[in-house]
Amino acid sequence: MPDSGVEDLLRELSPQVLGAVVRRYGHFDLAEDATQEALLAAATQWPAEGRPDDPRAWLITVASRRLTDLLRAEQARRRREDTVVHRTLPEEHLAPAADRRAADPDDTLVLLFLCCHPSLSPASQIALTLRAVGGLTTAEIARAFLVPEATMTRRISRAKAIIKASGVPFGTPPEAGRLDAVLHVLYLIFTEGYASTSGPDLVRSDLSAEAIRLTRIVHRLLPADGEVTGLLALMLLTDARRPARTGPDGAPIPMSEQDRGRWNTEYVGEGIALLSEALPHGPTGQYQIQAAIAALHDEAPSAEETDWPQIEALYELLLRLSDNPVVALNHAVVVGMARGPREGLAALEELGDRIPGDHRFHAARAHLLEMAEDTAGAIESYVDAAGRATTLPHRRYLHARAERLRGS
């Protein structure tokens, strides 16, 4: 079996193994360390010795043995410090075996709920999810978010400590709203990958791909949940445009100027099928509405042939569900496309000072002013937006738009 095949299999099995070990023994922090060591052993041994008949059971067995060693070492240390030990070794448990396949394979989902514990900050939820469920190393996560590895190590360690202190047992049915937190974390991972908020690159495809992979897992576990289905559809319909959204130099290309022949038609088809499956059933949530907006963009032959009035109506529906200023910003731009730039500018001004420091506000204003043929105003807003942009590709693009207008 090639190394790449082993790596893909281990990434797929990682959350299942960790979930099984935590369900059986508890001790999330030590179970995560034990699972990582089991994965490392597999990555070293399997390419040379061959894959075992039941890779999942092999990993759980190795992780369980390693967890026993870790718990014994910790107990010995605590005894030396005259600390009363309350932990139980794995062989003393009476729970079902960790490698027994449960009828309801929810371990990965419960693990996601645990990683998205409400006591954690969004940054810690994302880091722990990528580490425990995504199978990324701490170094990979640190590189993705442009922070030192030591910083990310401390962040993940603090998250584990908070979960341990919470006393929430693995497998407890999550309280209302916990799934919303999981979906929000997956959405944040995707958006950071699709449109990075900092650093030299506009796109981090590894993050967006990981978000799609994890959301597929949640959808497989909860196929009847409309918002889970809507989020997966939204990711696919949005990521379908990724091949055409940057130029050779990494600069962003507006959707109106993209080569739509380069869009991923397989993702478009899958996203629309998922959306069609979700919309007729149950209440319509914000991810389904966003997916419907993305579908209208993807199905349009060109920017001019886009159904802007329908998109405007969907944004108005979305605004009733979310008071997010970015949604209001996008709505203002769509008003400009549907009813003319002056009406779009008026809608933009209604945002007041809710996001005055965000470069997207000034870039949207520049775009609408350019549509209204207010060249001087558009140049000023493009320059202002460039000064506030947090990524180099966006700064270069916005300065280039201003220079193009100056030369026209």
Disulfide bonds with the S-S distance in Angstrom:
none
